[in-house]
Amino acid sequence: MKTFEEMIGGYRNFRQGDWLTQRERWKQLAEGQSPQVMVISCSDSRVDPAQILDAAPGEIFAVRNVAAMVPPYETTPGQHGVSAAVEFAVQFLKVREILVMGHGACGGCQAALSRSLHGNAPGKGGFVANWVSMLDETRDAVCAEHGSEGAEAELAMELAAVRKSIENLRTFPFVEEKEKNGDLTLHGAHFAIADGILRTLDERNGEFTAAG
């Protein structure tokens, strides 16, 4: 895996390659952005949404966090990073679609499923435990059907987390309004690292099927 210094070398390659060959595009992007799609995905180093979706700079407004979670709408004091990003994308960039993309072997979903970090202090897993605690009710439903261990339970947790984030997106009044008016569409997907298959959610039946 590359070190930071090696990545700086990669930047130099970029400056001599794509930056020059696509200079006109970068000039246009410097004037502003107008992506049509917001992607909410996991921070995991193995699941870069731009690479998976073959998207160029300027085509995705991306938010990445542990387990690709969207908290429910709330106005309590605090720093609401994901909510701010959703607000900016929907209200100011006026994206037409939001994709929540979970993935296989997700450490955040595993933590939610096992509750192994619950009770830990901040700095020792407490921040992660608090974040994934928004999946507690979802986790209980998964465990009732699949148990709390094994590949089947982990996959079920990952898929359920995508559904939960979409459900939480709909608690934002401006998201609900725009979806109702046909100005915004919500999507769910799951990328399996092991086989490279992207499965998309059909909300009519709640199932995930291979995109192709």
KAFEN-V523932 format. One record per residue. N is the residue number from 1. RES is the residue in three letters. PHI is phi in whole degrees, -180 to 180 (999 if undefined). OMEGA is omega in whole degrees, -180 to 180 (none if undefined). D_CENTER is the distance of its C-alpha to the mean C-alpha in whole Angstrom. Layout:
N|RES|PHI|OMEGA|D_CENTER / N|RES|PHI|OMEGA|D_CENTER
This chain:
1|MET|999|-174|23 / 2|LYS|-73|170|24 / 3|THR|-85|177|25 / 4|PHE|-60|-179|25 / 5|GLU|-62|178|28 / 6|GLU|-68|177|27 / 7|MET|-69|174|24 / 8|ILE|-63|174|27 / 9|GLY|-62|176|29 / 10|GLY|-64|176|26 / 11|TYR|-61|180|25 / 12|ARG|-63|176|29 / 13|ASN|-63|178|29 / 14|PHE|-61|-179|26 / 15|ARG|-63|-180|29 / 16|GLN|-90|-177|31 / 17|GLY|-115|-174|29 / 18|ASP|-59|180|27 / 19|TRP|-60|-178|27 / 20|LEU|-78|-175|31 / 21|THR|-72|179|30 / 22|GLN|-116|-176|28 / 23|ARG|-57|-178|29 / 24|GLU|-63|179|30 / 25|ARG|-63|180|26 / 26|TRP|-66|176|25 / 27|LYS|-64|178|28 / 28|GLN|-66|-180|27 / 29|LEU|-65|179|23 / 30|ALA|-66|180|25 / 31|GLU|-83|-180|27 / 32|GLY|149|-180|23 / 33|GLN|-122|178|20 / 34|SER|-147|178|19 / 35|PRO|-65|178|16 / 36|GLN|-94|-173|16 / 37|VAL|-127|169|12 / 38|MET|-101|177|9 / 39|VAL|-119|175|6 / 40|ILE|-108|-175|3 / 41|SER|-138|-175|2 / 42|CYS|-82|177|5 / 43|SER|-74|-177|8 / 44|ASP|-49|-175|10 / 45|SER|-66|-175|12 / 46|ARG|-93|-172|13 / 47|VAL|-129|178|10 / 48|ASP|-81|-176|10 / 49|PRO|-62|-180|9 / 50|ALA|-65|178|12 / 51|GLN|-71|-178|14 / 52|ILE|-63|-177|13 / 53|LEU|-96|179|13 / 54|ASP|53|-178|16 / 55|ALA|-102|179|15 / 56|ALA|-87|175|18 / 57|PRO|-54|-180|17 / 58|GLY|94|-176|17 / 59|GLU|-97|-180|16 / 60|ILE|-129|166|12 / 61|PHE|-96|-168|11 / 62|ALA|-109|171|8 / 63|VAL|-128|-180|6 / 64|ARG|-125|177|5 / 65|ASN|-153|-180|7 / 66|VAL|-61|177|8 / 67|ALA|69|176|7 / 68|ALA|55|-174|4 / 69|MET|-92|170|6 / 70|VAL|-117|176|8 / 71|PRO|-71|175|12 / 72|PRO|-68|179|15 / 73|TYR|-60|175|17 / 74|GLU|-156|-178|19 / 75|THR|-122|178|22 / 76|THR|-68|178|23 / 77|PRO|-58|-180|24 / 78|GLY|146|180|21 / 79|GLN|-102|-174|18 / 80|HIS|-102|-173|16 / 81|GLY|-65|-179|13 / 82|VAL|-66|179|10 / 83|SER|-62|178|13 / 84|ALA|-63|180|15 / 85|ALA|-68|178|12 / 86|VAL|-62|179|12 / 87|GLU|-60|-178|15 / 88|PHE|-64|-178|16 / 89|ALA|-65|-174|14 / 90|VAL|-80|-172|16 / 91|GLN|-88|-176|19 / 92|PHE|-110|177|20 / 93|LEU|-81|179|18 / 94|LYS|57|175|18 / 95|VAL|-60|-178|16 / 96|ARG|-96|-176|16 / 97|GLU|-144|173|13 / 98|ILE|-125|177|10 / 99|LEU|-112|170|7 / 100|VAL|-100|-174|5 / 101|MET|-120|173|5 / 102|GLY|-87|-179|6 / 103|HIS|-158|178|9 / 104|GLY|-73|179|13 / 105|ALA|55|-177|14 / 106|CYS|-80|-180|12 / 107|GLY|-64|179|14 / 108|GLY|-65|178|12 / 109|CYS|-69|176|12 / 110|GLN|-64|178|16 / 111|ALA|-65|178|17 / 112|ALA|-65|-178|16 / 113|LEU|-69|-176|18 / 114|SER|-85|-174|21 / 115|ARG|56|-176|21 / 116|SER|-68|-178|22 / 117|LEU|-101|-179|21 / 118|HIS|-61|-179|22 / 119|GLY|93|179|25 / 120|ASN|-76|179|25 / 121|ALA|-77|173|25 / 122|PRO|-55|-176|23 / 123|GLY|94|178|23 / 124|LYS|-126|180|24 / 125|GLY|110|-177|20 / 126|GLY|-65|179|21 / 127|PHE|-65|179|18 / 128|VAL|-63|-179|16 / 129|ALA|-59|180|18 / 130|ASN|-65|-179|18 / 131|TRP|-65|-176|14 / 132|VAL|-80|177|14 / 133|SER|-64|176|17 / 134|MET|-67|177|15 / 135|LEU|-100|-174|15 / 136|ASP|-57|-179|18 / 137|GLU|-66|177|20 / 138|THR|-63|180|17 / 139|ARG|-62|-180|18 / 140|ASP|-62|179|22 / 141|ALA|-67|178|22 / 142|VAL|-64|-178|20 / 143|CYS|-64|180|23 / 144|ALA|-63|-178|26 / 145|GLU|-100|-172|25 / 146|HIS|-120|-174|24 / 147|GLY|82|-176|25 / 148|SER|-114|-179|23 / 149|GLU|-138|175|23 / 150|GLY|98|-175|23 / 151|ALA|-62|-179|21 / 152|GLU|-65|180|21 / 153|ALA|-67|-180|20 / 154|GLU|-64|178|17 / 155|LEU|-63|179|16 / 156|ALA|-60|179|17 / 157|MET|-67|180|15 / 158|GLU|-63|180|12 / 159|LEU|-69|179|12 / 160|ALA|-66|179|13 / 161|ALA|-65|176|10 / 162|VAL|-63|179|8 / 163|ARG|-61|-179|12 / 164|LYS|-65|180|12 / 165|SER|-65|176|9 / 166|ILE|-66|176|11 / 167|GLU|-58|-180|14 / 168|ASN|-68|177|13 / 169|LEU|-58|-177|12 / 170|ARG|-75|174|15 / 171|THR|-84|176|17 / 172|PHE|-79|-176|17 / 173|PRO|-55|-177|20 / 174|PHE|-73|174|19 / 175|VAL|-70|179|17 / 176|GLU|-58|-178|19 / 177|GLU|-64|-177|22 / 178|LYS|-69|177|20 / 179|GLU|-67|-180|19 / 180|LYS|-63|-179|22 / 181|ASN|-82|-179|24 / 182|GLY|84|-179|22 / 183|ASP|-91|-177|21 / 184|LEU|-147|178|17 / 185|THR|-124|179|16 / 186|LEU|-104|-180|12 / 187|HIS|-130|172|11 / 188|GLY|-126|178|9 / 189|ALA|-153|178|9 / 190|HIS|-139|180|10 / 191|PHE|-104|179|11 / 192|ALA|-91|-177|14 / 193|ILE|-59|-173|15 / 194|ALA|-63|-178|18 / 195|ASP|-113|176|19 / 196|GLY|72|-177|17 / 197|ILE|-96|174|16 / 198|LEU|-96|177|14 / 199|ARG|-113|-177|14 / 200|THR|-107|-176|13 / 201|LEU|-87|170|14 / 202|ASP|-100|-175|17 / 203|GLU|-71|177|18 / 204|ARG|-69|179|21 / 205|ASN|-123|178|22 / 206|GLY|78|-175|18 / 207|GLU|-99|175|18 / 208|PHE|-105|179|16 / 209|THR|-129|-177|18 / 210|ALA|-58|-179|18 / 211|ALA|-76|180|17 / 212|GLY|151|none|20
